[in-house]
Amino acid sequence: MSTTDRSTARARNRLIFLGALALMATMGLAARLWELTVVDGAEFREEAEKRLAQTALKETVRGSILDRLGRVIAKDVPVWEVAIDYGVIDGSWVRDRAKRTARKVYGRSLWGRLSHDARDSTIELCLMREEEARNEMLDQVALYCDIPRAQIDEKIEIIRAQVQKRADVIWAKQREALTAKLGHDPGDTFHPQPIYEQKSSHVIARQVSETAAFALRKVGDLFPNSVRVIDSMLRVRPWESADVSLSQKTLPKPIRKAGEANIHVLGVFDHVLGTIREETWAEDLERRPFVKSDGTIDLGGYRPGPDLVGGRGLEASYEDWLRGIRGQKETRLETGQIKEVESIWGRDLKLTIDIELQAHVQAILNPEFGLTKVQEWHHSGGDGLPLGMPLASAAVIVEVESGEILALGSWPTLADAAGMSASDLFRLQPGVNRASEAVYPPGSIVKPLVYVGAVGAGKFSLAGAVECKGHYFPEFKDRARCWIYRPQFSMTNHSAQTGGPLTVESATSRSCNIFFYTVAHKFGLRPLVDWYKSLGVGMTLGTGLQGPLPAAQRGVGGESIGMIPNEEQMLNIEARHDVFTPIIMGIGQGPIAWTPLQAANAFATLARGGKILDAHIIQDAAALPPDRRTGHLDMPAEACRRALEGLRQAVEDKHGTGHHIKYGDGSQEPIISIPGITIYGKTGTAQAPPLPMDDNGDGKSDRSVKGIDHAWFVGLAAKKGAKPKYAIAVLVERGGSGGKAAGPIAGQIIRALLDDEYFSDENNAEITNKGAEIEQFSPSQDPQPPEPEASEGEVAP
């Protein structure tokens, strides 16, 4: 090979080598480019998007809860909240500031020539300074919010843990989706995308003052992207308490006074209205998360940390109705472009309740007024309770024509609990709404309802008459007796008093057990159980207290179903040839129990002649459960008329069990006497279980008080000559006699309806004297013999 050829070959080899080097360099650059754009691209793009897009939520307004006249019971009002950016929470705010500070120290050009180790060392030095800045910022937040710094730190850690837990779940789903797409685990190439909560601010303080809000905005300017002051909402309740003045001129004689009683009512409507939580729980995040499992955002969903959430009562059962949907504002920092989604306010919930009447009823039930504490005229019997001891109670008012609930009172209220001793808390259990959640044997108040049902079923004749012999079974004088059967008082039966058999009118007014034992026996166990079910026992009424859901999806709070024998129990009764249980069910004893609300509802149905229009507390039909009952019960008109006449006699005729109170000095006076108003009422005493007593306040029962009955009064009120307009049910736990304990409360409630002009659409001069004094009459005017100390619904053991 010539010298020239060898030179040419060497030159060609050098070019090939240089080309190979260039190719290798290009391939290295390409690989690095691939790593930056493809492998790490998602992470860098996400980080870039995070820095270029700033997202802020726009608060919504929770729907208001209003009474029947539009008065506010609960509503949102504007307040300021303080929120911390998530970067402050997870520490990335400190790291980002440290990096920026380090770059400023060296300048862009010199920083680019530093090694990775030199950069990391510089950033590490700056971290301490920025951590001090974070502490300074949080100290000022704690100062202006008037919250201990330790509490701020605790809230921050709770939010961080909640958000991280949620991120782990979402990232696991993201990784699963990518694995399914690639066909193998992505390994280190998987870079989880930050979830929404990691790019947002989180509330740590609510309802700060205007001064604090102004100061914290300055803190936010001093420390960018750290603390924000947010316009938000606070739930307020104008009727958390009320002062009510009640006339004492119409009280029973021993406690009657000339002036007025000024009652400070706590928790006017709190059992029904319920409570609001200001923190989300795990169950909220699970039921409706702000960020769904697929990464999409539900602006009406729940986020970790502070939020307004219904805790119990209507606030909880209508949570989805009342809760609004947040808006969102996204600002692109590189362009200034703003994208907004407007918030949607929650829907208002209008109730059938008259909140002023509700306050009036709660004041009447308050022991300070004197009617719901042990009084000498109650004749409680049994082991007895000390005079003056407060008694738990409930009262319900239902408008007959519409089925609307005007008042749903229960004492003690939730708010009353704060001022109670440990012993009273144990005995009175203020957490229970006794009007709709607690169940009691109905006792004698069901008697006219049983008669109407038996007539409608063809089991008992309309004009049927029964002779009262004092005991139902000829061979047993100590069981299934009439309450009047007291040979030692020369009182053996009602027929001896009336001179012959009793019809439903005289049997109802005198509350003759024998008459209704007979009706129940002819009715039969299964038809009687079915009749009770048709009256609403054994089911919820769809009142709205449990929200708008159908029965199968409702919870257990707010409204009880009562108690009625099931198929197994009825088979057991039949198998043992038990004739006692079916007949005592005819007087509201045995395996049956209901709520005061169910009692008022049943009497309203009677007043409507059988038309089913179950009681409800929500005015908007769209907000009521879709499976509410309709139809008509078989209540013959004449049977209803005769039953109502018996109820009228029970209150207005001197032989009626609801007519008068007799005092220890031998004097007596009417239980209810209101000019211009006709009362159709039934008293009842219902056997109560032993009452556990905590004498030393340790939360445990020390003894039990036995033999004291619950007291019932259930009735209808009408303007004279008109149809019954309101159904009223009153229950006093361990009140003893229904007429003596519950009757005066019912009278005061009817006066409250009168005072609040609920009879004004049938105005008449007869009812203008709202403060009518109680009529009195001499014992010599009453032809009846002395009353024994006995329960009208008595059942022998």
C-alpha positions in Angstrom: 0.0 0.0 0.0 1.4 3.4 -0.9 2.1 6.1 1.5 -0.8 8.0 0.1 -3.2 5.1 0.5 -2.2 4.6 4.1 -2.7 8.3 4.9 -6.2 8.1 3.4 -7.1 5.1 5.4 -5.9 6.7 8.7 -7.9 9.8 7.9 -11.0 7.6 7.2 -10.5 5.7 10.5 -10.2 8.9 12.4 -13.4 10.2 10.8 -15.2 6.9 11.7 -13.9 7.1 15.3 -15.0 10.7 15.6 -18.3 9.9 14.1 -18.7 7.1 16.6 -17.9 9.4 19.4 -20.3 11.9 18.1 -23.0 9.2 17.7 -22.4 8.0 21.3 -22.6 11.5 22.6 -25.8 12.1 20.6 -27.2 8.8 21.9 -26.3 9.8 25.5 -28.0 13.1 25.1 -31.0 11.4 23.5 -31.2 9.0 26.4 -31.0 11.8 28.9 -33.6 13.7 26.9 -35.8 10.5 26.9 -35.4 10.3 30.6 -36.3 13.9 31.2 -39.2 14.1 28.8 -40.6 10.6 29.0 -39.5 8.8 32.2 -39.5 11.9 34.4 -41.6 14.0 32.2 -44.9 13.4 34.1 -43.3 14.4 37.4 -41.8 17.6 35.9 -45.0 18.5 34.1 -47.0 17.9 37.3 -44.6 20.1 39.2 -44.7 22.8 36.5 -48.5 22.6 36.5 -48.6 22.9 40.3 -46.5 26.1 40.1 -48.4 27.6 37.2 -51.9 26.9 38.3 -53.3 28.3 41.6 -56.7 26.8 42.7 -59.0 28.2 45.3 -62.4 27.0 46.4 -65.4 29.2 46.6 -67.5 28.5 49.6 -71.1 27.6 49.3 -74.1 28.3 51.7 -75.8 25.5 53.6 -79.6 25.7 53.2 -81.6 27.3 56.0 -84.1 25.5 58.2 -87.3 27.6 58.6 -90.5 27.2 60.6 -94.0 27.2 59.0 -94.1 31.0 59.0 -90.6 31.4 57.5 -88.8 32.2 60.8 -85.2 31.1 60.8 -84.4 28.1 63.0 -80.9 27.5 61.5 -79.0 29.4 58.9 -75.5 30.1 57.6 -73.9 33.5 58.3 -70.6 34.8 56.8 -67.5 34.4 58.8 -63.7 34.4 58.2 -61.7 31.2 58.3 -58.0 30.8 58.4 -56.4 28.2 56.1 -52.9 26.9 55.7 -51.5 25.8 52.4 -50.7 22.1 52.2 -47.0 23.0 51.4 -46.7 24.4 55.0 -48.3 21.2 56.3 -46.1 18.6 54.5 -42.9 20.7 54.6 -42.6 21.3 50.9 -43.1 25.1 51.5 -39.9 25.2 53.6 -37.9 23.2 51.0 -39.1 25.3 48.1 -38.2 28.6 49.9 -34.8 27.1 50.8 -34.1 26.3 47.1 -35.1 29.8 46.0 -33.0 31.4 48.7 -29.9 29.3 47.8 -30.2 30.3 44.1 -30.4 34.0 45.1 -27.3 33.7 47.2 -25.2 32.5 44.2 -27.1 34.0 41.3 -28.4 32.0 38.4 -25.0 31.7 36.5 -22.9 30.6 39.4 -25.6 28.3 40.7 -25.6 26.5 37.4 -21.9 25.7 37.7 -22.1 24.3 41.2 -21.9 20.5 41.8 -24.9 18.7 43.1 -23.3 18.2 46.5 -22.5 21.9 46.7 -26.1 22.8 45.9 -27.5 20.3 48.4 -25.2 21.7 51.1 -26.3 25.3 50.4 -30.0 24.3 50.4 -29.4 22.5 53.7 -28.0 25.6 55.3 -31.0 27.6 54.1 -33.5 25.1 55.4 -32.9 26.1 59.0 -33.6 29.7 58.1 -36.8 28.9 56.3 -38.0 26.6 59.1 -37.6 29.5 61.4 -39.7 31.6 59.0 -42.4 28.8 59.1 -42.4 28.9 62.9 -42.6 32.7 62.9 -45.6 32.5 60.5 -47.4 29.8 62.6 -46.7 31.7 65.8 -48.5 34.7 64.3 -51.4 32.5 63.2 -51.8 31.1 66.7 -51.6 34.6 68.2 -54.3 36.2 66.0 -56.5 33.2 66.1 -56.2 33.0 69.9 -55.3 29.3 69.7 -52.3 27.7 71.5 -49.5 27.0 69.1 -49.5 23.3 70.2 -53.1 23.0 69.1 -52.2 24.5 65.7 -49.5 21.9 65.3 -51.8 19.1 66.4 -54.4 20.2 63.8 -51.7 20.4 61.1 -50.5 16.9 61.9 -54.0 15.5 61.8 -54.6 17.0 58.4 -51.3 15.8 57.1 -52.0 12.2 58.2 -55.6 12.3 56.7 -54.4 13.6 53.4 -51.5 11.2 53.2 -53.7 8.3 54.0 -56.1 9.3 51.2 -53.2 9.9 48.8 -51.9 6.4 49.5 -55.2 4.9 48.5 -55.5 7.0 45.3 -51.9 6.4 44.3 -52.4 2.6 44.8 -55.3 2.8 42.4 -53.2 4.9 39.9 -50.4 2.3 40.0 -52.9 -0.5 39.5 -54.3 1.3 36.5 -50.9 1.8 35.0 -49.9 -1.8 35.6 -53.0 -3.0 33.8 -52.2 -0.7 30.9 -48.5 -1.7 30.6 -49.0 -5.4 31.4 -46.4 -5.2 34.2 -45.5 -3.3 37.3 -44.0 0.1 36.3 -41.5 0.0 39.1 -39.5 3.2 39.6 -40.9 4.7 36.5 -44.3 5.2 38.3 -44.5 8.8 39.6 -47.7 9.4 41.6 -49.6 12.6 40.8 -50.4 14.9 43.8 -54.0 14.7 44.8 -56.2 17.7 45.1 -55.8 18.1 48.8 -52.0 18.3 48.4 -52.4 21.3 46.2 -55.0 23.1 48.4 -55.2 25.0 51.6 -56.8 23.6 54.7 -58.9 25.4 57.4 -57.4 25.4 60.9 -59.4 28.1 62.5 -63.1 29.2 62.1 -64.9 32.4 63.0 -62.0 34.7 63.5 -62.5 38.4 64.2 -62.3 41.1 61.6 -59.2 42.4 63.3 -57.5 39.0 63.2 -58.6 38.5 59.5 -57.0 41.8 58.6 -53.7 41.0 60.4 -53.5 37.5 59.0 -53.9 38.8 55.5 -50.7 40.8 56.1 -49.0 37.7 57.4 -50.0 36.0 54.2 -48.4 38.8 52.2 -45.2 38.6 54.3 -45.1 34.8 53.8 -46.5 34.1 50.3 -48.4 30.8 49.7 -48.6 30.0 53.4 -51.7 31.4 55.2 -55.0 32.5 53.7 -58.1 34.2 55.1 -61.2 32.7 53.5 -64.7 34.0 53.4 -66.8 31.2 54.9 -70.0 30.4 56.8 -71.1 29.7 60.4 -74.3 27.9 61.4 -76.4 30.0 63.7 -79.6 29.1 65.6 -81.7 32.0 66.8 -83.9 29.6 68.9 -81.2 27.9 70.9 -83.0 29.4 73.9 -86.0 31.5 74.5 -87.7 33.3 77.4 -91.4 32.5 77.7 -93.9 34.1 80.1 -96.7 31.8 81.2 -99.8 32.7 83.1 -100.1 30.9 86.4 -103.8 31.8 86.9 -105.0 28.5 85.4 -102.7 26.1 87.1 -104.0 23.5 89.5 -104.9 25.1 92.8 -101.9 24.1 94.9 -99.5 25.9 92.6 -101.8 28.6 91.2 -100.5 32.2 91.4 -101.7 35.6 90.2 -98.6 36.5 88.2 -96.7 35.0 85.4 -93.9 32.5 85.4 -90.9 33.5 83.3 -89.3 30.4 82.0 -85.9 30.4 80.3 -86.1 27.5 77.8 -82.8 25.9 76.7 -82.7 23.9 73.5 -86.1 24.9 72.2 -86.0 22.5 69.3 -82.6 20.8 69.7 -83.7 17.2 69.8 -85.4 17.6 66.4 -83.1 20.1 64.8 -80.0 18.1 65.8 -76.4 19.2 65.8 -73.7 20.3 63.3 -70.2 19.0 63.4 -67.4 21.3 62.4 -65.0 18.5 61.5 -65.3 15.7 58.9 -65.3 12.2 60.1 -64.0 9.1 58.3 -67.5 8.1 57.5 -68.1 11.4 55.7 -64.9 11.0 53.6 -66.0 7.4 52.7 -69.6 8.3 51.9 -68.8 11.3 49.7 -65.2 12.1 49.2 -64.0 15.4 47.7 -61.7 13.5 45.5 -63.2 10.3 44.2 -61.2 7.0 43.7 -60.8 7.8 40.0 -59.2 11.2 40.8 -62.2 13.3 39.8 -63.4 16.1 42.0 -66.8 16.3 43.7 -67.1 19.9 44.8 -69.9 18.9 47.1 -67.8 16.2 48.8 -66.0 16.2 52.1 -62.4 17.0 52.7 -60.3 16.2 55.7 -60.4 18.9 58.4 -63.0 21.5 59.3 -66.3 21.4 57.5 -70.0 21.9 58.4 -71.6 18.4 58.6 -75.0 17.4 60.0 -74.3 15.4 63.2 -77.8 14.3 64.3 -81.5 15.3 63.9 -82.8 17.1 60.8 -79.3 18.6 60.1 -78.0 15.0 59.6 -81.0 13.3 58.0 -81.3 16.2 55.4 -77.6 16.6 55.0 -77.6 16.1 51.2 -80.6 18.4 50.9 -79.1 21.2 52.9 -75.5 20.9 51.8 -74.4 23.1 48.9 -71.8 22.6 46.2 -68.6 24.7 46.4 -67.4 26.7 43.5 -63.8 26.8 42.2 -61.4 29.4 40.9 -58.3 28.4 39.0 -55.7 31.1 38.0 -53.0 30.4 35.5 -50.0 32.3 36.7 -48.2 32.4 33.4 -51.1 34.0 31.6 -53.4 35.4 34.3 -56.3 33.5 32.8 -59.0 32.7 35.4 -61.4 29.8 35.1 -64.3 29.8 37.6 -67.1 27.4 38.6 -69.8 29.1 40.6 -71.0 27.6 43.9 -74.5 26.3 44.3 -76.3 27.0 47.5 -78.0 24.3 49.5 -81.7 24.1 49.5 -83.8 25.5 52.3 -85.9 23.2 54.4 -89.3 24.5 55.6 -90.9 22.8 58.5 -94.5 22.5 59.7 -93.4 23.5 63.2 -94.4 26.8 64.7 -91.2 27.7 66.5 -92.9 30.1 68.9 -95.5 27.6 69.8 -92.7 25.0 70.2 -91.0 27.3 72.7 -94.4 27.7 74.5 -94.8 24.0 74.8 -91.2 23.5 76.0 -91.8 26.1 78.7 -95.0 24.2 79.8 -93.0 21.0 80.0 -90.2 22.6 82.1 -90.4 21.6 85.7 -90.0 25.2 86.7 -93.6 25.8 85.7 -94.6 23.2 88.2 -96.5 20.6 86.1 -93.7 18.1 85.4 -92.4 17.6 88.9 -93.9 15.3 91.5 -96.9 17.0 93.1 -99.1 15.7 96.0 -102.2 15.5 93.7 -100.5 13.1 91.3 -101.2 10.1 93.7 -98.3 8.3 92.0 -98.6 5.1 94.2 -95.9 2.5 94.3 -92.7 3.2 96.0 -93.2 6.9 95.5 -90.9 9.7 94.4 -90.0 12.7 96.5 -92.2 15.8 96.1 -90.6 18.3 93.7 -88.6 15.7 91.7 -88.5 16.6 88.0 -90.2 14.2 85.7 -89.3 13.6 82.0 -92.2 14.4 79.6 -93.3 14.8 76.0 -96.0 16.6 74.1 -97.1 16.6 70.5 -99.5 18.8 68.6 -100.8 17.7 65.1 -103.2 19.6 62.9 -106.0 17.2 62.1 -106.8 18.4 58.6 -103.3 18.5 57.2 -101.4 16.0 59.5 -98.8 18.8 60.0 -96.9 18.7 63.3 -97.0 22.1 65.0 -94.9 21.2 68.0 -92.9 18.2 69.2 -91.8 18.9 72.7 -89.5 16.8 74.9 -88.1 17.5 78.4 -85.2 17.4 79.2 -83.6 18.8 76.1 -80.1 18.2 75.0 -79.1 21.7 76.2 -80.6 21.0 79.7 -78.1 18.2 80.2 -75.3 20.8 80.9 -76.9 21.9 84.1 -77.8 18.5 85.5 -76.3 16.5 88.3 -74.8 13.1 87.5 -77.8 11.4 89.2 -80.3 13.4 87.2 -78.5 12.6 84.0 -78.6 8.9 84.8 -82.4 9.0 85.6 -83.6 11.5 83.0 -81.5 10.5 79.9 -81.7 13.9 78.1 -80.4 12.5 74.9 -83.7 10.9 74.1 -86.4 12.7 72.2 -89.4 11.3 74.1 -91.9 12.7 71.7 -90.9 10.5 68.8 -88.1 8.1 69.9 -89.2 6.8 73.3 -91.9 4.1 73.3 -94.5 3.5 76.1 -97.4 1.2 76.6 -100.5 3.2 75.5 -102.7 2.1 78.3 -106.3 3.3 78.2 -105.9 5.9 75.5 -106.3 3.2 72.8 -109.7 2.1 74.1 -111.9 4.2 71.7 -109.6 3.3 68.8 -110.0 -0.5 69.5 -113.8 -0.1 69.5 -113.9 1.7 66.2 -111.6 -0.9 64.6 -113.7 -3.8 65.9 -116.9 -2.2 64.6 -115.2 -1.6 61.2 -114.1 -5.2 61.0 -117.6 -6.4 61.9 -116.4 -8.0 65.1 -118.4 -5.8 67.5 -121.8 -4.2 67.0 -122.1 -0.4 66.7 -124.5 -0.1 69.7 -123.0 -3.0 71.6 -123.4 -2.8 75.4 -121.5 -4.7 78.0 -122.2 -5.3 81.6 -119.3 -4.5 83.9 -119.0 -7.1 86.7 -115.6 -5.8 87.9 -113.6 -8.7 86.6 -113.6 -10.3 83.1 -113.1 -14.0 84.0 -115.9 -15.3 86.3 -113.6 -17.7 88.0 -110.8 -15.2 88.6 -111.4 -12.1 90.6 -107.8 -11.1 90.9 -106.9 -10.7 87.2 -108.4 -8.9 84.2 -110.2 -6.6 86.6 -111.8 -3.2 86.0 -109.8 -0.4 87.6 -112.8 0.5 89.7 -113.0 -3.0 91.3 -112.2 -2.2 94.9 -114.6 -4.1 97.2 -113.0 -2.5 100.2 -114.4 0.8 99.0 -117.8 -0.7 98.2 -116.9 -0.1 94.5 -117.2 -3.2 92.4 -118.2 -2.3 88.9 -119.3 0.5 86.6 -122.7 -1.1 85.8 -123.6 -0.7 89.5 -123.0 3.0 89.1 -124.7 3.5 85.7 -127.6 1.1 86.5 -127.0 -1.3 83.6 -124.7 -2.3 80.7 -122.3 0.3 79.3 -122.2 1.5 75.7 -119.0 2.8 74.2 -119.8 6.4 75.3 -120.1 5.6 79.0 -117.4 2.9 78.8 -114.9 5.4 77.2 -115.7 8.3 79.6 -115.4 6.0 82.6 -112.6 4.0 81.1 -114.2 0.7 81.8 -111.7 -2.2 81.3 -114.4 -4.9 81.1 -116.1 -3.3 78.1 -112.9 -3.1 76.2 -111.7 -6.6 77.3 -114.9 -7.8 75.7 -114.3 -5.8 72.5 -110.8 -7.1 72.3 -111.9 -10.7 72.8 -114.4 -10.5 70.0 -111.9 -8.7 67.8 -109.4 -11.5 68.1 -105.6 -11.4 68.4 -104.6 -11.2 64.8 -107.2 -8.7 63.6 -106.4 -6.6 66.6 -102.7 -6.7 65.8 -103.4 -5.8 62.2 -105.6 -2.9 63.4 -102.8 -1.5 65.5 -100.5 -1.8 62.5 -103.0 0.1 60.4 -102.8 2.9 63.0 -99.1 3.1 62.5 -97.7 0.9 65.3 -94.7 -1.1 64.2 -93.6 1.3 61.5 -92.2 4.8 61.1 -94.7 7.3 59.8 -92.5 8.9 57.2 -92.6 12.1 59.1 -89.4 13.5 57.7 -87.6 13.1 61.1 -85.4 10.5 59.4 -85.0 12.3 56.2 -86.4 11.9 52.7 -85.4 8.2 52.3 -87.9 5.3 52.0 -88.4 3.1 55.0 -85.9 0.4 54.0 -83.1 3.0 53.9 -83.9 5.0 57.0 -81.7 4.9 60.1 -82.7 4.2 63.6 -82.7 7.7 65.1 -85.4 10.4 65.1 -88.5 8.2 65.0 -89.3 4.8 66.7 -91.6 2.2 65.2 -93.1 1.2 68.5 -93.7 -2.4 69.5 -96.3 -5.0 68.3 -96.3 -8.8 68.4 -94.6 -10.4 65.5 -95.6 -13.7 63.8 -93.5 -15.8 66.2 -94.9 -14.2 69.2 -98.5 -14.5 68.0 -97.9 -18.2 67.3 -96.6 -18.6 70.8 -99.6 -16.9 72.3 -101.9 -19.1 70.3 -99.9 -22.3 71.1 -100.3 -21.8 74.8 -104.0 -20.9 74.5 -103.3 -17.5 76.2 -106.6 -15.6 76.4 -105.2 -13.0 78.8 -102.7 -11.3 76.5 -105.1 -10.6 73.7 -107.7 -9.0 75.9 -105.3 -6.8 77.8 -104.1 -5.5 74.4 -107.6 -4.1 74.1 -106.7 -1.7 77.0 -103.2 -0.9 75.7 -101.3 -3.3 77.9 -99.2 -6.3 77.1 -96.9 -6.6 74.1 -97.7 -3.2 72.6 -96.0 0.2 72.8 -95.9 3.4 70.8 -94.6 7.0 70.9 -96.5 10.1 71.8 -96.2 11.1 68.1 -97.9 7.9 67.0 -100.6 8.4 69.6 -101.4 11.9 68.3 -101.3 10.6 64.8 -103.9 7.9 65.6 -106.3 10.3 67.2 -106.0 12.7 64.3 -106.9 9.7 62.0 -109.9 9.1 64.2 -110.9 12.7 63.9 -110.7 12.5 60.1 -112.9 9.5 60.0 -110.2 7.1 59.0 -108.4 9.1 56.2 -104.7 8.3 56.3 -102.7 11.4 56.4 -99.8 10.6 58.6 -98.2 13.2 60.7 -95.2 15.0 59.1 -92.8 17.8 60.0 -91.6 18.8 56.5 -93.9 21.1 54.4 -92.3 20.4 51.0 -93.7 17.1 49.7 -90.6 16.6 47.6 -88.5 16.4 50.8 -90.7 13.7 52.4 -90.2 10.0 52.0 -91.7 8.6 48.8 -93.4 5.7 50.5 -95.7 7.6 52.8 -99.0 5.8 53.3 -102.3 6.8 51.7 -105.8 5.5 51.7 -108.6 5.2 54.2 -109.0 3.0 57.3 -112.4 1.2 57.9 -113.7 3.6 60.5 -117.5 3.8 60.3 -118.7 7.3 60.6 -121.2 6.5 63.4 -118.6 4.5 65.3 -116.3 7.5 65.1 -119.1 9.8 66.3 -119.9 7.6 69.3 -116.2 7.3 70.2 -115.7 11.0 70.0 -118.8 11.5 72.2 -117.3 9.2 74.8 -114.1 11.2 74.6 -116.0 14.4 75.1 -117.8 13.0 78.2 -114.5 11.8 79.6 -113.4 15.5 79.9 -116.6 17.5 80.2 -118.9 15.3 82.2 -118.4 15.0 85.9 -118.1 11.2 85.8 -115.3 11.3 83.3 -111.8 10.2 84.2 -110.4 13.3 82.6 -112.8 15.7 84.2 -111.5 16.8 87.6 -108.7 16.6 90.1 -109.5 15.8 93.7 -107.1 17.2 96.3 -106.2 16.0 99.8 -108.5 18.4 101.5 -111.5 17.0 99.7 -111.9 19.8 97.2 -111.8 19.3 93.5 -111.8 21.3 90.3 -111.9 20.6 86.5 -108.7 19.5 84.8 -109.4 21.4 81.7 -112.1 24.2 81.3 -111.7 26.6 78.5 -114.7 28.6 77.4 -115.6 28.2 73.7 -113.4 25.1 73.3 -114.6 21.5 73.2 -112.1 18.9 74.4 -112.3 15.2 73.4 -109.8 13.5 75.6 -108.7 10.2 77.1 -106.6 9.7 80.1 -104.4 6.7 80.5 -102.0 5.1 82.9 -99.4 2.8 81.5 -97.3 0.3 83.4 -93.7 1.4 83.7 -90.6 -0.7 84.3 -88.6 -0.2 87.6 -86.8 3.2 87.5 -83.1 2.8 88.2 -81.8 5.5 90.6 -78.2 6.6 90.9 -78.0 8.1 94.4 -74.2 8.7 94.6 -73.7 10.0 91.0 -71.3 7.3 89.9 -73.3 6.4 86.8 -74.5 3.1 88.2 -77.9 2.0 89.6 -78.0 1.9 93.3 -81.7 0.9 93.6 -84.9 0.8 91.7 -88.3 2.5 92.2 -91.2 0.3 91.4 -94.9 0.6 90.9 -95.2 4.1 89.4 -97.1 4.4 86.2 -96.5 6.6 83.2 -99.3 9.2 82.7 -101.0 9.8 79.4 -103.5 12.4 78.1 -104.4 12.3 74.4 -107.2 14.2 72.9 -108.6 16.6 70.3 -109.5 20.2 70.6 -112.1 22.1 68.6 -114.0 25.4 68.7 -117.5 24.6 70.0 -119.8 23.4 67.3 -116.9 22.7 64.9 -114.9 19.6 63.9 -111.8 18.7 66.0 -108.9 20.8 64.7 -105.8 19.7 66.7 -104.7 16.4 68.2 -102.6 16.7 71.4 -100.7 13.9 73.1 -99.0 14.3 76.5 -96.8 11.8 78.3 -95.3 12.2 81.8 -92.9 9.5 82.8 -93.8 8.1 86.3 -96.5 10.8 86.6 -99.0 8.3 88.0 -102.6 9.3 87.1 -103.0 10.4 83.5 -105.8 12.8 84.3 -104.0 14.4 87.2 -100.5 14.6 85.8 -100.8 14.8 82.0 -104.3 16.4 81.9 -103.3 19.8 83.2 -100.4 19.9 80.7 -102.8 19.3 77.9 -105.0 22.1 79.2 -102.1 24.5 79.1 -101.1 23.5 75.6 -104.7 24.1 74.4 -104.5 27.5 76.0 -101.2 28.1 74.2 -103.0 27.3 70.9 -105.7 29.8 71.9 -103.2 32.5 72.9 -101.4 32.0 69.6 -104.7 32.5 67.7 -104.8 29.0 66.3 -108.6 29.1 66.6 -108.9 32.6 65.1 -110.1 31.4 61.7 -113.2 30.2 63.5 -113.4 33.3 65.6 -116.1 33.6 68.2 -116.6 35.9 71.1 -116.7 32.9 73.4 -113.0 32.4 73.1 -111.8 36.0 73.5 -111.2 35.5 77.3 -107.8 33.9 76.9 -107.0 34.1 80.6 -110.1 32.5 81.9 -110.0 31.5 85.5 -110.6 27.8 86.4 -114.1 27.0 87.2 -114.5 25.5 90.6 -117.4 23.4 92.0 -118.2 21.9 95.4 -117.7 18.2 96.0 -121.4 17.9 96.8 -122.1 18.6 93.2 -120.4 15.4 92.1 -122.6 12.4 92.6 -119.8 9.9 92.2 -118.3 8.1 95.2 -114.7 8.6 96.4 -112.1 7.5 93.8 -109.8 4.7 94.9 -106.1 5.0 94.5 -105.9 2.9 91.4 -104.9 2.9 87.8 -107.7 3.0 85.3 -105.7 0.7 83.1 -104.7 -1.6 85.9 -103.8 -5.2 85.0 -103.4 -7.7 87.8 -100.2 -9.7 87.9 
